[in-house]
Every structure is written in C-alpha cells, then in structure tokens.
Amino acid sequence: MDVLVLIDKLDDLVHNAKPVPLTDQVRVDKEEIYDILDQMRATIPEEIKQARWIVKERQEMLAEAKKEAERIIKEPSRSTFRSSSPRCSAAASVSPARTNRPKSAEPRASRLKTGPGTAGGMCLSDGRCG
C-alpha cells in the first residue's frame, strides 16, 4: 500500500477520534494506530527499493547516452571537407559575402538547444537530436 494513503488513514483516524471533554486531546484506538504504523514500516522499504532501482536505471541510461554521443562525435562526418578534395579548396576560398545563404539564416550554434530529454544533451531547433 502507498505510504501517502497510510498517512491519510492516520490523519482520518485522528481527525474522527472522540474528543476528551474540556481538552484539545482526542481518544484513538491504539491497535488501529499500531496497525497503520506496521503497514507503513512494511511499505517504506519497498518504495525505497523501487526509487533506488529507478535512479540506477537513469544512471545507466545517461552513461549509455554519453558513450553514444562520444562515438558520434568521434565518427567522421560525411559532410566533413577533406584537404585532398578539389572542391574543398574552392569552397574555402569563397568569401562569406559571396555565399548564397539568406541573410536571415541563423548560425548553426544558435540553433542548438540543450537540456534534459535530448540525446547527448544537444538538439537542433527543428527537433533533430543526436
């Protein structure tokens, strides 16, 4: 049973208990209190075990994603210019003013987003990650 449900039961038990006249105290059934406390003792270790498992899985996923990101970064890109290519030297000699890029085109770095839920922590603004 969920610990929060048990806490609610305990709260209801105290809230609905009979008041002791001329005091702000109430009378509760000791056995009911002990029963709820025993249930809490049995439930809390299981919830802690589940939380630890979730944390472990998260750490493993992050480590795997980091390895994949490092592999992708080290992998040579198909669009990488090679010095032996004749097209590379011609493309490198073109001045930025003579490119056909629209003035509204934003630099690649400004299109990058980072944050949780992105593969390797980086995504392009169009949603492509990796």
C-alpha positions in Angstrom: 0.0 0.0 0.0 1.2 3.5 -0.7 2.7 5.4 2.2 0.7 8.5 1.4 -2.6 6.5 1.6 -1.5 5.2 5.0 -0.7 8.8 6.2 -4.2 9.8 5.1 -5.6 6.9 7.1 -3.7 8.0 10.1 -4.9 11.6 9.7 -8.5 10.5 9.3 -8.2 8.3 12.4 -7.1 11.3 14.5 -9.5 13.7 12.9 -12.5 11.5 13.5 -11.4 10.4 17.0 -13.7 11.2 20.0 -12.6 14.4 21.9 -11.7 14.3 25.5 -14.0 16.8 27.3 -12.5 20.2 28.4 -9.2 19.5 26.5 -7.9 19.6 23.0 -7.0 15.9 23.1 -8.7 13.0 21.4 -9.1 9.3 22.1 -7.8 7.0 19.5 -7.8 3.2 19.2 -4.2 2.2 20.0 -4.4 -1.0 17.9 -5.6 0.9 14.8 -2.6 3.2 15.1 -0.2 0.3 15.5 -1.7 -1.5 12.6 -1.2 1.5 10.3 2.3 2.1 11.6 3.2 -1.6 10.9 1.8 -1.2 7.3 4.0 1.9 6.9 7.1 0.0 8.1 6.4 -2.7 5.6 5.7 -0.3 2.7 8.5 2.2 3.0 11.4 -0.3 2.3 9.7 -1.4 -0.9 9.2 2.1 -2.1 12.9 2.9 -1.3 13.9 -0.2 -3.2 11.9 1.0 -6.2 13.3 4.5 -6.0 16.9 3.1 -5.9 16.1 1.0 -9.0 14.8 4.0 -10.9 17.9 6.0 -10.0 20.2 3.1 -11.1 18.3 2.8 -14.4 18.6 6.5 -15.0 22.3 6.5 -14.4 22.8 3.5 -16.8 20.8 5.3 -19.5 22.8 8.5 -19.1 26.1 6.6 -19.3 24.9 4.8 -22.4 23.8 8.1 -24.0 27.1 9.7 -23.2 29.0 6.8 -24.8 26.8 7.0 -27.9 27.3 10.8 -28.1 31.1 10.4 -27.8 31.0 7.7 -30.5 29.0 10.0 -32.8 31.4 12.9 -32.2 34.4 10.8 -33.0 32.8 9.3 -36.1 33.9 11.1 -39.2 31.1 13.1 -40.7 30.1 12.6 -44.4 30.0 16.3 -44.9 33.5 16.9 -43.5 35.8 18.6 -46.0 38.9 16.7 -46.8 42.1 18.6 -47.8 42.7 16.3 -50.8 39.3 17.3 -52.3 39.5 19.9 -55.1 36.0 21.1 -54.1 37.3 21.8 -50.6 39.9 24.3 -51.6 37.4 26.1 -53.9 34.8 26.2 -51.2 37.3 27.5 -48.7 38.4 30.4 -50.9 34.8 31.8 -51.3 34.3 34.8 -49.1 31.3 34.8 -46.7 29.8 37.8 -48.7 29.6 35.6 -51.9 27.7 32.7 -50.4 24.1 32.1 -51.3 23.0 31.9 -47.7 20.0 34.1 -47.0 20.6 37.0 -44.5 18.0 35.5 -42.2 19.8 32.2 -41.9 21.0 31.8 -38.3 24.3 30.3 -37.4 24.2 26.6 -36.5 25.4 27.2 -33.0 22.4 29.4 -32.3 20.0 26.7 -33.4 21.3 24.2 -30.9 19.3 23.5 -27.8 20.4 21.7 -24.7 18.5 20.2 -21.8 17.1 17.1 -20.3 15.4 14.7 -22.7 17.8 15.5 -25.5 20.1 12.8 -26.8 23.5 13.7 -25.6 22.1 17.0 -24.3 22.0 18.6 -27.8 19.2 19.1 -30.3 18.6 21.3 -33.3 15.7 23.8 -33.2 13.9 21.7 -35.8 13.7 18.8 -33.2 16.5 16.6 -34.7 18.7 15.3 -31.9 21.9 13.4 -31.7 
